[in-house]
């Protein structure tokens, strides 16, 4: 969590909105707060819009872009309102990881993100 606290002011809007969406969704689900869940969906859509912009920029292959994609994919896994839409995210994240190359996932944050998302990559392969 120190990673989030220390870098918050410099993060891209995609990463900020993805963190907000996921935390708000978890809060809403935990407390049965439908309004918070609806707010989380709005935050998710903003995160997606900013992620689409990042994917068209020079920052497309950065750790920050991958982190935003993974958090938004995690949102899809937990929200469950769109059926199997998390699979679309899993495949997009896999493409992003391939584009970044193996060296980007050998250590540090890149490796942490690979290991965190790996179960979903495996699940998609089985599906």
N, C-alpha and C positions, 0 to 999 in steps of 0.2 A: 504493500500500500504506500510505502515511501515514494515509489516511482510515480504514483498518481499525485500525491501531495506536493512533491517538489517541482514537478513539471507542469502542473495545472495551468498556470498563466500562459504557457507557450504552446499548449496543445492545439491541434487543428480543431475546428468546429465539429468535424466528423467524430473525432474521439470524444470530445466533450459531450455531444448529444448522445452518443452510444452509451457512455457511462451513466448519464442521467436517465436514459430510457430504461436500462437494465435495473438500476437501483430503484427507480420509481415503480417498475413492474413488480419487483420482489417485495417492496413495501406494500403495494396494493394487494398482492396475493396473500401476504402474511396477515394483513389486517382486514381482509375482505372488503377493501375500499374500491368500489367500482369506478369512482371518479379518478382515483389515482391511476388505475389501470388504463382508463381512457386517456389520461394525460400522458402516460407512458407511451401509448400508441402514437400520439402526436409527436413526442420526442423522438421516437423510433423513425418516423417518416422524415423528420428533419435530419436525423443522422444519416439515413439512406441518401437523401439529396446531397449532403455534403460529401459522403463517401463517393458518390458517382462523380462529383467534381474532382476529388482527389485522384481517382483512378484515371482521369484524363490529364493529370498534371505530371510534372517531373518527380513528385513525391509518391507516385503510384507504388513503388516497390519498397517504401520505407517501413520500418517497424511500426510506426504510428498508424499508417494506413492498414497494415495487417491487423493491428490491435483493434482498430475500429470495426473492421470486417468481422473479426472473431466475436467481439462483444455483440454486434448486431445479429450475428448468427446464433449466439447464445440466447439472445432475446427471442428469436424465432423458435428455438427449441423449447423455451419455457412458456411462451405465450400460448402456443397451441391453437390459436384461433384460425390459422390458415392451413390446417392439415399438415401436409408434408413439405411446406415451403422451406423448412430448414435444410432440405436436401439441395435446393437451389443455392443456398448460402454455402453449404459444404462444398459443392462443386466449384463455386466461384472462388472460395478460399483456397481450394486445392490448386486451381489455375494460378492464383496469385503466388502461392508458395513455389510452384514450378517456375514461374517467371523470375522470382527472386533468386532461384538457384540453391543448390545444397549448402554452399558456403554460408549463406545468410541464416541457416538454421543449425549451425554446428555448436554455437555457444551463445551465452547471454540471453537477451530478451527474445531473439529469434528462435532459439531452442526451446525456451519456456513456452512460447506460443505454439510451436509445433507440437510439443508434448501435450499441451492443454487441449488442442483441437483434434489430435490424432484419433481418439475414440470415435468421433463423428465421421472422420475420413474412412475409418474401417467399417463403420455401420453403413455408410453410403455404398461402399464396395460390396457389401453383402446384399444390400437392397437391389 
